[in-house]
Each structure stands twice: as C-alpha cells, then as structure tokens.
Amino acid sequence: MKPRTEPRLADTLNTAIVVLDERNRPIYLNSAAEQFLGTSYTAALKSGFDAVFEANSLLVDTIREALSTSQVMTLREVELVLAHELVRVADCAITPRPEYPGARVMLELNDIERHLRISRDARINSLQMTTRQMMRGLAHELKNPLGGVRGAAQLLERELPDDRLTEYTRIILQETDRLRGLIDRMLGPIDKPNFEWVNVHEPLEQVRQLLRIEAGDKPLDWKLDYDPSLPDVWADRDQLVQVLLNLARNAVQAMREGETPNPRLTFRTRVLRQFTVHGKRHRLAVRIDVEDNGPGVPKELVETLFLPMVSGRPGGSGLGLSLAQTIAERHQGMIEFVPMRRVTRFSLILPIHPDDPPGGLSSDFSNE
C-alpha cells in the first residue's frame, strides 16, 4: 500500500474524500474525512472500514452496485453510523475504480449534518440570547423587592420580644438569600476571565480526580482517549474546570439515576479543522468530548437543553448547562450535544487561535 505522503491538496475541500483499496483499507483521507469519520488516517489504517460497512448495509449495497455497473452512484441524505457510534447524515457519491494507484472505490461525503448543525446552532443561539435577556430583566426586577423583604425581616428580628419567634425571621432570611443566590446564577458568571495558554488535559485530569473522590466506592469505569499532540488553547483554566465538571457531573448523575449497569465515562480530545462556531469559521479548534453510556437525553429536551431553567432531572435548577454554554461563548466556543446511538456525548469546542482573542495577546498569533 502506498503511504499517504503526497501533498494533501484535497485538505482545502469541505467534502470528505475517502479512497479504499481491495481490502477496504484507506489509501487516502483528507482532513474533512478525518473530521467527518471521527478518526485519524492512522487509526483508520489500523482498523480498516469493515466495522463501518457492517453498520451501514445500504452503503455496502450501493458500493457493490457501483462496482458491478462501473457507474458513479449517489445516496442522498443517508444516515451513517461511524466510529464511536457517531451518527452523521450525508450525501454520498461513490466512484468505482478511480484513477488512483491500488484504489477500489472512492467515497465523497458531503456532511449534511454539519449544515443542519450550523443552522440549528444559530437558531438555538438566538433563542438563548433572547431568553437570557428576559431572565436578566426578570432577575433585576426581583432583586429589589427581595432586598426589601430581607431588610424588613432583619428589622423585625430586632423588635421581636421572644427569641423563639426569631426562628421564623431566620427562615425568611435564609430563603431570601437562597433566592438571591439563584438570581445571581441566572445572571451568569460575573468574574472576568483570566486568560492564559492552557493544556486542556490538565483541567480534564483535575475534573477526573474530583469525580473519583465524589464517587467513593460507587462503580465508575473511565476511558481516556487523549490526543497528545493537541496544542494549548487561550482560555481561563478555572472556568474550563467549571464547564467540564458540570458536563461530567451531569453524566455521572444520569447514569446513577438511570441505574446504568457498568457505568462508563469517557474523556476524549481531538483537533478540528475548518470548523464553524456561531457563524465564524476557524482554521483549527479543539474538541473535548464528555461521553457516558447512560440512558441518554429525552428527545423532547434536545432543542432546549441549553436554555435556563430547563432540566431533565427532578429537582434540577436547569442552570448548569446554560451557564456552561455562557462560559464557552466567552471563549468564542460552544458546547454541543451530539446525537449518537447507545451513548450520550456533549462536546466543548474551543478555537485554538480565536479571532480577536479575548483578553488581548493578538500579537502572539503572528507565528501561525
């Protein structure tokens, strides 16, 4: 097999290009294909494409037909199950016996899911901004009367002749303080981020240690799939810990409440190329996956997951994911929920070299 050492001219394309030999091993993958398939060329070379074909009988049948007729075949809006149970929707063109040494078939995969995601993210982002404005207006309106209630309770406590009656004023004070805390959380984080170059594996390991302590003797299997070549990102380390801890705790709680047998939590890191976040295209980005094998997200909550006060758990405040998304947006990134089979994945995506990086340091981007 010819190693992939030739100039990768197709890396400039958004279309995923996959060239396979007679044994279904990749001869060529462009960058879009690695991103689409959720695997690297080296990993695909080791595993081959047999597992992909086993999960996608329609694709196999169409390739067989293309080879038998020597005609280019096309599949429209086909759902493909890929590595790590990732599900993608794509248009697929199948070219038999392309003019490439040792090639049996070439697949051109146009990621429809990506366009659907960009459209969905824009719609959800607009809804989030509107909801946040409403929540902030409501929160400010509530703070003033709460302050009045708290002040009146303090004055009343001083005037009460019987100390036993102060139990009631203490309840009033505790509940008003709890409501003020809830309102502050609704308003979002107020601390200015302290940006620095961060190796994302460090906050991930801190979160893992915290969860291992919290888990105690309760069973929890860990799977770490880190890309050691991942570059640092320009971020607030403590806020990254806050976001990742929220995602990981949600996963652990979902598995426990769903009584998941053999609960497993996966941390995965990857580099994304030519990735669009909130309508802005970035040459390089980092994707951090928090994945569990729990019961999954109810379908009715998928479109509203990141809105304030929306929770899938009884007693949940519904603020965790909303605040985590706000922090991600401060880093010009995003959190997305990735529909998959048998596992639940939330991904934090951060540009490696953000445009107009928050916190300055624009001169440090001159060595790209």
Summary of the structure (lengths in Angstrom):
residues: 368
radius of gyration: 25.1
end to end distance: 33.3
largest distance: 96.7
contacts: 1091
relative contact order: 0.10
helix: 46%
strand: 24%
